[in-house]
Amino acid sequence: MAMQAGEIESLIKAALPDAVVVVEDLAGDGDHYAATVTSERFRGLSRVKQHQLVFQALGGRMGGALHALALQTNVPDQENA
């Protein structure tokens, strides 16, 4: 069964409470999403480590309930932090 954008956002925010999460359904099918996640937790981490934190938050749903996720991670701007 496909995941809803709100469920993806909730899972990420549960693991990264300070995160600003924007999820977009790319194909309208509930299987192909893009997500932008901004969190202070990413500061000092490589892009690979940042993405690993997000995928861990999804609890193994990648490849199953969630077919594809184009992921962009960011650290908050210093002036907005």
Number of C-alpha atoms within 10 A of each C-alpha: 8 12 17 17 18 13 12 20 20 15 17 23 18 12 14 20 12 13 21 16 18 15 19 17 15 15 10 9 11 18 21 18 22 17 20 16 24 21 19 16 16 20 13 10 11 10 13 9 12 22 17 12 15 20 17 14 19 19 10 11 14 14 10 12 14 19 14 15 19 12 15 15 17 17 17 17 9 7 5 5 8
